[in-house]
């Protein structure tokens, strides 16, 4: 087969579009992970096999620490290059928003990998502040966002006595008076920031989180009122930072430029009033190309990190130069761009419900019922030229089958045969229509129903909530067998008893598709990977059907190219999940014991059976919430 058209080559092109150099296919047809994009790499399928042998069962969330390290390095490198190219007279500093992925090992890794660049942490709530307050980060900023009460503000101020450089960002005007009063009471010199509401909104799915109607931020007149308050207290020197946020996952660079220009102008005006202003925080919004289209789609981005950095640096630098103002330190809160790539969800296919493929010859009908004979005639006589006409006839017959069964005495055996041949006829029509120059819309619509369902051991609601809630596209593919062309067209269904528990929109080399190409099942375990799930998915996950957190493994590649497992975080047990919804394991055991006693007295159970039941019940309470295949 020509290399340019080989399954492996086509897949590699597709992976390159969204994988950003972190993933590839090796000669064995397995997915490779390249944490640094160059140099050392590891076989993902071999890693999963090794973990299963150790007793770590799918679903498994794999976190590649090296990818976080490389993402931070890449963002800093892009800004450093832009600063050098444009002659910018200050530096760049990143801040990681805890909300993106607040898992302790992830935050630890970001904090450690970001030490050389003094990466800061951004918190948006009191619990997030508590989580990171004790980090030893004297030189790193602690940006305090979100709604604030007196306790939040006091903790943020007291952090300064621990050597932390906490900056309280005023998002509602009432907060400023609270900060002023608390700082005086605690004898702390505060540093604050103003979050402005830009007139221009962001674009994409979260565009409404910016603009002058946004939930957070100060309007222009509120900023002026805030300045007046600071002047009244003699504390204008406390104002250090201007912040804005245009929304998460901004797909278009034009939108980013518009808001940048507006915010840069605001910075200049504020700096005239408060020369202490020295940080320009462009917030979040830096996108991730989930579908690999490099477009303005909600799940993509039509720019690169380098282009983003250049535009940010140029806009601020030009505005300051024109006003003859010092250049501020540039901050960004690009949490999604830092965290998304580093996590891969591994799930195992546990069953397949195949669609009915057309047969060369169909079996003889069980009776001479008119509808059955008509279906057979249509099946045998359908061609490429008459397939649209025969589809109309078939759709009419489908209604007749139901009415005949309900009102005219069609037997169960006859109806079963009729439905089977109908599905095979529809499948044959769809196959024949592929030879047409133009496929009619109604035939294209039935083609979307002719898909296998691959049932997988995971929960969409727990592990991929954005796929369910907002139609987020994540790259999905087998992590092995890619030397062979996957020929089945399928959607993915999870373990939950909910019709929304599925993935039926997938990225591909030619745009979003309603099916995924998968291999025929065989006797061996078949693993799928869902990629780019490191941002928001874990913390937003819900316990629908009481499926809990998955097993989670942190891995890196050592100098010899071998996998190094650094942390294993066991997934929730049934007992832990039940505790979340206020079921006590001891009480459940006691309730079962009481029920068993009644059954023993009634003769429904033997002593041996009761012992076995109690043992299995206790074992189940401490077992994984997912299937052990």
C-alpha positions in Angstrom: 0.0 0.0 0.0 1.3 3.5 -0.8 2.7 5.1 2.3 0.8 8.3 1.7 -2.5 6.4 1.9 -1.5 3.9 4.7 -3.7 3.8 7.8 -0.7 4.5 10.0 0.4 7.5 7.9 -3.1 9.0 7.8 -3.4 8.6 11.6 0.0 10.2 12.1 -1.1 13.2 10.1 -4.3 13.5 12.2 -2.4 13.1 15.5 0.1 15.8 14.4 -2.8 18.2 14.0 -3.9 18.0 17.6 -1.1 16.3 19.5 1.3 19.2 19.3 4.2 16.7 19.0 3.4 14.8 22.2 1.9 11.7 20.5 2.8 9.5 17.5 2.5 5.9 16.3 5.4 3.5 16.5 6.3 0.6 14.1 4.3 -1.8 16.2 1.1 0.3 15.6 1.0 1.5 19.2 0.6 5.1 20.4 3.9 6.7 21.4 4.0 9.4 24.1 6.8 12.0 23.8 6.7 14.2 26.9 9.4 16.6 25.6 8.2 16.3 22.0 11.7 15.3 21.0 14.0 12.6 22.3 12.8 10.1 24.8 9.4 8.4 24.2 7.3 5.6 25.6 4.9 3.0 24.3 1.4 3.8 25.7 0.0 0.3 25.1 3.0 -1.3 26.9 2.5 1.1 29.8 -1.2 0.1 30.1 -0.4 -3.6 29.9 2.2 -3.1 32.7 -0.3 -1.3 34.9 -3.0 -3.9 34.4 -0.4 -6.6 35.4 0.2 -4.6 38.6 -3.5 -4.7 39.4 -4.3 -1.1 38.2 -7.5 -1.7 36.2 -9.1 0.5 33.5 -10.4 3.0 33.4 -7.1 4.7 34.1 -6.3 8.4 33.9 -2.7 8.8 32.9 -0.9 12.0 33.8 2.3 12.6 32.0 4.4 14.9 34.2 6.9 15.6 31.5 4.2 17.2 29.3 3.3 19.7 32.0 7.0 20.5 32.2 7.2 21.0 28.5 4.0 23.1 28.2 5.3 25.5 30.8 8.6 25.7 29.1 7.0 26.3 25.7 4.8 29.2 27.0 7.7 30.9 28.7 9.9 30.4 25.6 7.2 32.0 23.3 7.0 35.1 25.5 10.7 35.3 26.0 11.2 35.3 22.3 8.5 37.9 21.7 10.0 40.1 24.5 13.5 39.8 22.8 12.1 40.4 19.3 10.1 43.5 20.2 12.7 45.0 22.6 10.2 44.8 25.5 11.7 46.2 28.7 10.3 43.8 31.3 9.6 40.1 31.7 6.8 37.5 31.5 5.4 35.5 34.3 2.8 32.7 34.2 0.1 32.0 36.8 -1.7 28.7 37.0 -5.4 28.9 37.8 -6.1 26.2 40.4 -9.7 25.7 39.1 -8.4 24.2 35.8 -7.1 21.0 37.6 -6.8 21.4 41.4 -5.6 17.8 42.0 -2.7 18.0 44.5 -0.2 16.1 42.4 -1.0 18.3 39.4 -0.6 21.5 41.3 2.6 20.2 42.9 4.0 19.4 39.4 3.0 22.8 38.0 4.6 24.5 41.0 7.8 22.5 40.8 8.1 22.7 37.0 7.4 26.4 37.1 10.1 27.3 39.7 12.6 28.6 37.2 10.1 31.1 35.9 8.6 31.9 39.3 5.2 30.6 38.1 2.4 32.0 40.3 -0.8 30.4 41.4 -4.3 31.9 40.9 -7.1 31.0 43.3 -10.8 31.8 42.8 -12.3 30.7 46.1 -11.5 30.3 49.8 -11.0 26.5 49.6 -8.5 27.0 46.7 -6.6 29.6 48.8 -6.5 27.2 51.7 -5.1 24.5 49.5 -2.1 26.4 48.3 -1.5 28.9 51.2 1.3 26.9 52.7 3.3 26.4 49.5 6.9 27.6 49.9 6.8 30.2 47.1 8.3 33.4 48.4 9.1 34.7 44.9 5.9 33.5 43.3 2.7 35.5 43.0 -0.5 34.4 44.7 -3.4 36.0 42.8 -6.6 36.0 44.8 -9.7 36.2 42.6 -13.4 35.2 43.0 -16.1 36.3 45.5 -14.6 37.2 48.8 -15.8 37.3 52.4 -13.9 38.8 55.4 -12.2 35.4 56.2 -11.0 35.0 52.6 -9.6 38.6 52.6 -7.9 38.2 56.0 -6.2 34.9 55.0 -5.0 36.5 51.7 -3.5 39.4 53.7 -2.0 37.1 56.4 -0.3 35.2 53.6 2.0 38.2 53.2 3.3 37.6 56.8 4.2 34.1 55.5 6.4 35.7 52.9 3.9 35.1 50.1 3.3 37.9 47.6 -0.5 37.8 47.6 -2.3 40.2 45.3 -6.1 40.6 46.1 -7.9 41.3 42.8 -11.0 43.4 43.3 -13.8 42.0 41.2 -16.7 43.6 43.1 -16.4 47.2 44.4 -17.6 46.3 47.9 -14.4 44.1 48.3 -12.1 47.1 48.3 -13.5 48.6 51.5 -13.2 45.2 53.2 -9.6 44.9 52.1 -8.8 48.4 53.3 -10.3 47.9 56.7 -8.9 44.4 57.2 -5.4 45.5 56.2 -5.5 48.3 58.7 -6.8 46.0 61.4 -4.1 43.4 60.7 -1.3 45.9 60.2 -0.6 44.6 56.7 0.5 46.6 53.7 -1.7 45.1 51.0 -1.2 44.7 47.2 -4.3 44.8 45.1 -5.4 44.5 41.5 -8.5 45.7 39.6 -10.3 43.4 37.3 -11.8 45.4 34.5 -14.8 44.5 32.3 -13.7 45.0 28.7 -16.4 46.3 26.4 -15.2 43.8 23.8 -16.3 40.2 24.5 -14.3 37.1 23.8 -15.4 34.6 21.2 -16.2 30.9 21.3 -18.2 28.8 23.8 -17.2 31.0 26.8 -17.4 34.4 25.2 -20.1 35.5 27.5 -17.8 35.4 30.5 -16.2 38.6 29.2 -17.7 41.9 28.0 -19.5 44.6 29.9 -22.2 42.2 31.1 -19.8 39.7 32.5 -20.4 38.2 36.0 -17.1 39.4 37.3 -15.1 42.6 37.1 -15.5 46.4 37.5 -17.1 48.7 35.1 -15.2 51.9 34.2 -17.1 54.1 36.7 -16.5 51.5 39.4 -12.8 51.6 38.7 -12.8 55.4 39.1 -14.8 55.0 42.3 -12.2 52.5 43.5 -9.4 54.9 42.7 -11.2 57.6 44.8 -11.4 55.2 47.7 -7.7 54.4 47.6 -6.9 58.1 47.4 -9.1 58.8 50.5 -7.2 56.2 52.4 -3.8 57.3 51.1 -3.3 53.8 49.6 -3.0 54.4 45.8 0.4 52.7 46.0 -1.3 49.5 46.8 -2.6 49.2 43.2 -0.2 46.9 41.4 -2.1 45.0 38.8 -4.7 45.4 36.1 -6.5 42.2 35.2 -9.2 41.2 32.6 -10.6 37.9 31.4 -12.1 37.3 27.9 -13.3 33.8 28.5 -11.8 30.3 28.3 -10.7 28.7 25.0 -10.8 31.7 22.8 -10.6 30.3 19.2 -9.8 33.5 17.3 -6.8 35.8 17.5 -8.7 38.8 16.2 -10.9 38.7 19.4 -7.8 38.6 21.6 -6.3 41.6 19.8 -9.4 43.7 20.2 -9.6 43.1 24.0 -5.8 43.6 24.3 -5.9 47.0 22.8 -8.7 48.1 25.0 -7.0 46.8 28.1 -3.7 48.3 27.2 -5.3 51.7 27.0 -6.9 51.2 30.4 -3.5 50.3 31.8 -2.0 53.5 30.6 -4.8 55.6 32.1 -4.6 53.8 35.5 -0.8 54.0 35.6 -1.0 57.8 35.2 -3.1 57.9 38.4 -1.1 55.1 40.2 2.5 54.9 39.1 2.8 51.8 41.3 0.8 49.8 38.7 3.4 47.2 37.4 1.6 44.0 36.4 -0.6 43.6 33.3 -2.6 40.3 33.6 -4.2 39.2 30.4 -6.0 36.4 32.2 -7.0 33.1 30.5 -8.3 32.4 27.0 -5.2 30.8 25.3 -6.8 27.9 23.4 -6.1 24.3 22.8 -6.7 22.8 19.4 -8.8 19.8 20.4 -10.0 18.9 17.0 -6.8 19.7 15.1 -8.5 21.9 12.5 -6.5 25.0 13.4 -9.7 27.0 12.8 -12.1 29.3 14.6 -14.2 26.3 15.7 -15.1 26.3 19.4 -12.9 23.2 19.9 -9.9 24.7 18.0 -7.8 27.8 17.7 -6.6 29.7 14.6 -3.4 30.9 16.1 -0.3 29.5 17.8 1.2 30.1 21.2 4.0 32.1 19.5 1.5 34.3 17.7 -0.4 34.8 20.9 2.7 35.9 22.8 3.8 38.2 20.0 0.4 40.0 20.0 0.3 40.4 23.8 3.8 41.7 24.0 3.4 44.1 21.0 0.1 45.5 22.2 1.3 46.4 25.7 4.7 47.5 24.5 3.3 49.8 21.8 0.8 51.4 24.2 3.5 52.1 26.8 5.9 53.5 24.3 3.4 55.9 22.9 2.6 57.1 26.4 6.2 57.1 27.5 5.4 54.7 30.3 7.5 51.9 31.9 6.7 48.4 30.5 4.9 46.3 33.1 5.5 42.6 34.0 3.2 40.6 31.7 1.1 37.9 33.4 -1.1 35.3 31.8 -3.3 32.6 33.4 -3.2 30.0 30.6 -4.3 27.0 32.7 -5.9 25.1 29.9 -2.8 25.4 27.7 -0.7 24.2 30.5 -2.8 21.2 31.7 -4.9 19.9 28.8 -2.3 17.8 26.9 -0.8 16.0 29.9 -3.8 13.6 30.7 -5.0 10.7 28.7 -8.1 8.6 29.8 -7.7 4.9 29.0 -10.8 2.8 28.8 -11.4 -0.8 27.7 -14.0 -2.0 25.2 -16.2 -4.5 27.1 -18.8 -5.3 24.5 -19.9 -4.4 20.9 -23.3 -4.1 19.5 -22.7 -4.3 15.7 -25.0 -2.8 13.1 -26.4 -5.2 10.5 -24.2 -5.4 7.4 -25.8 -6.2 4.1 -25.7 -9.9 3.0 -25.2 -11.3 -0.4 -28.3 -13.5 0.1 -30.9 -13.2 2.8 -32.6 -16.2 4.4 -36.0 -17.3 3.2 -39.0 -15.7 5.1 -40.7 -18.0 7.7 -44.1 -17.5 6.1 -45.6 -16.1 2.9 -46.8 -12.9 4.6 -47.1 -10.2 2.0 -44.9 -7.7 3.9 -42.1 -10.2 4.3 -42.2 -11.1 0.6 -42.2 -7.4 -0.4 -39.1 -6.8 1.8 -37.3 -9.7 0.2 -38.2 -8.4 -3.3 -36.8 -4.9 -2.4 -33.7 -6.4 -0.9 -32.9 -8.5 -4.0 -33.8 -5.9 -6.6 -32.3 -2.7 -5.1 -29.5 -1.1 -7.2 -27.5 2.1 -7.1 -30.0 3.7 -9.6 -33.2 2.9 -7.7 -31.9 3.0 -4.1 -33.6 6.3 -3.2 -37.0 5.0 -4.5 -36.6 1.8 -2.7 -35.7 3.7 0.5 -39.1 5.4 0.3 -40.8 2.0 -0.1 -38.8 0.6 2.8 -39.8 3.5 5.2 -43.5 3.0 4.2 -43.1 -0.8 5.0 -41.6 -0.1 8.4 -44.9 1.6 9.5 -46.9 -1.3 8.0 -44.9 -3.8 10.0 -45.8 -2.2 13.3 -49.5 -1.8 12.4 -49.7 -5.4 11.1 -48.2 -6.6 14.4 -50.6 -4.6 16.6 -53.8 -4.8 14.5 -53.6 -7.6 11.9 -52.2 -10.6 13.7 -48.5 -10.6 12.5 -46.7 -13.1 14.7 -43.7 -12.3 16.8 -41.5 -14.5 14.5 -42.8 -12.7 11.4 -42.1 -9.3 13.0 -38.6 -10.3 14.1 -37.8 -11.4 10.5 -39.3 -8.3 9.0 -37.3 -5.9 11.3 -34.1 -7.8 10.6 -34.5 -7.7 6.8 -35.5 -4.0 7.0 -32.3 -3.2 8.8 -30.3 -5.2 6.2 -32.1 -3.4 3.4 -31.3 0.0 4.8 -27.7 -1.0 5.2 -27.6 -2.2 1.6 -29.1 1.0 0.4 -26.5 3.1 2.2 -23.7 1.0 0.8 -25.0 1.3 -2.8 -25.6 5.1 -2.4 -21.8 5.6 -1.9 -21.5 5.0 -5.6 -23.7 8.0 -6.4 -22.3 11.3 -7.5 -24.6 13.0 -5.1 -26.0 11.2 -2.0 -29.5 12.4 -1.2 -30.0 13.9 2.3 -32.4 11.2 3.5 -30.0 8.5 2.6 -27.2 10.4 4.3 -29.4 10.6 7.4 -29.9 6.8 7.6 -26.2 6.3 7.1 -25.8 8.0 10.5 -27.8 5.3 12.1 -25.8 2.4 10.7 -23.1 2.4 13.4 -21.7 -0.1 15.8 -21.9 0.7 19.5 -18.7 0.0 21.4 -19.4 -0.2 25.1 -16.5 1.0 27.2 -15.6 0.8 30.9 -15.9 4.4 32.0 -18.4 7.1 32.7 -18.8 10.1 30.4 -20.3 12.1 33.3 -17.4 11.4 35.6 -14.4 11.6 33.2 -15.6 13.7 30.2 -18.3 16.0 31.5 -17.6 18.6 28.8 -18.3 16.0 26.1 -21.7 15.5 27.6 -22.6 19.0 28.8 -21.3 21.3 26.0 -20.4 18.9 23.1 -16.6 19.4 23.6 -14.7 17.3 21.1 -11.8 15.3 22.5 -9.4 13.2 20.3 -10.3 9.5 20.7 -8.4 6.5 19.1 -7.2 3.0 19.8 -3.8 3.0 21.5 -2.7 -0.2 19.6 -3.4 -2.3 16.5 -2.9 0.8 14.3 -0.7 -1.1 11.8 -4.1 -2.5 10.7 -6.8 -0.3 9.2 -9.8 0.1 11.6 -12.8 -0.7 9.4 -15.8 -0.6 11.8 -17.7 2.7 12.1 -18.8 3.2 15.7 -19.9 5.4 18.5 -18.8 4.9 22.1 -21.2 4.2 25.0 -20.3 4.3 28.6 -21.5 2.2 31.6 -24.1 4.6 32.8 -27.8 3.8 32.3 -28.4 7.2 30.6 -28.9 7.8 26.9 -26.5 10.8 27.1 -23.7 8.5 28.3 -22.0 8.3 24.9 -19.6 10.0 22.5 -20.9 10.4 19.1 -18.9 13.3 17.7 -15.3 12.8 16.9 -12.4 14.8 15.4 -10.8 13.6 12.2 -8.3 14.8 9.5 -11.3 16.3 7.6 -13.3 17.8 10.5 -15.8 16.6 13.0 -17.4 13.2 12.2 -20.3 11.3 13.6 -18.4 8.0 13.9 -15.0 6.7 14.9 -13.1 4.0 13.0 -12.4 1.1 15.2 -11.0 -2.5 14.8 -13.1 -5.6 14.8 -13.1 -7.1 18.3 -11.0 -10.2 18.9 -10.1 -12.2 22.0 -7.6 -9.7 23.3 -8.3 -6.6 25.4 -9.0 -3.6 23.2 -8.0 -0.2 24.7 -9.1 3.3 23.6 -7.4 6.5 24.6 -9.2 9.8 25.1 -6.6 12.6 24.8 -6.3 16.2 26.0 -8.5 15.7 29.1 -6.2 17.4 31.6 -8.1 20.7 31.9 -11.4 20.9 34.0 -12.6 17.3 33.3 -11.6 15.8 36.7 -12.9 18.5 38.9 -16.2 18.9 36.9 -16.9 15.2 36.9 -20.1 14.0 38.5 -21.0 10.7 40.1 -24.0 9.7 37.9 -24.9 6.1 38.7 -22.3 6.4 41.6 -19.3 5.9 39.3 -16.4 7.5 41.1 -13.0 8.8 40.3 -10.9 6.5 38.1 -7.5 5.1 39.0 -4.9 7.8 38.3 -1.3 7.2 37.5 1.5 9.8 37.1 4.2 8.7 34.8 7.4 10.0 33.2 10.0 8.6 30.9 13.5 8.0 32.4 16.8 8.5 30.7 16.7 4.9 29.3 13.3 5.5 27.7 11.6 3.4 30.3 8.3 4.3 32.0 8.7 5.6 35.6 5.6 5.5 37.7 5.8 8.4 40.2 2.4 8.3 41.8 -0.6 6.0 41.8 -3.9 7.4 43.1 -6.4 4.6 43.6 -9.9 5.3 42.2 -12.9 5.5 44.5 -14.2 2.4 46.1 -18.0 1.7 46.3 -17.8 2.4 50.0 -16.2 5.8 49.4 -18.8 6.8 46.8 -21.7 5.6 48.9 -20.3 7.8 51.7 -20.6 10.8 49.5 -24.4 10.2 49.4 -24.6 9.5 53.1 -24.6 5.7 53.2 -22.5 4.4 56.0 -20.7 1.1 55.2 -21.0 -0.2 58.8 -24.7 0.5 58.8 -25.2 -1.2 55.4 -23.4 -4.3 56.7 -25.6 -4.3 59.8 -28.7 -3.9 57.8 -27.7 -6.8 55.5 -26.9 -9.0 58.6 -30.4 -8.3 59.9 -32.0 -9.2 56.6 -29.9 -12.4 56.3 -31.1 -13.5 59.8 -34.7 -13.1 58.7 -34.0 -15.1 55.5 -32.2 -17.8 57.5 -35.2 -18.2 59.8 -37.6 -18.3 56.8 -35.4 -21.0 55.2 -34.6 -19.0 52.1 -30.8 -19.1 52.8 -28.5 -21.8 54.2 -25.7 -20.9 56.7 -23.1 -21.4 53.9 -25.0 -19.2 51.5 -25.4 -16.4 54.2 -21.6 -16.5 54.9 -20.8 -16.3 51.2 -23.2 -13.4 50.7 -21.8 -11.4 53.6 -18.3 -11.9 52.4 -19.1 -10.8 48.8 -21.0 -7.8 50.1 -18.0 -6.6 52.2 -15.6 -7.3 49.3 -17.8 -5.3 46.9 -17.9 -2.3 49.3 -14.1 -2.0 49.0 -13.9 -2.7 45.2 -13.6 -0.3 42.3 -16.8 1.4 41.1 -16.1 0.3 37.5 -16.2 -3.2 36.0 -13.2 -5.5 36.5 -13.0 -7.2 33.2 
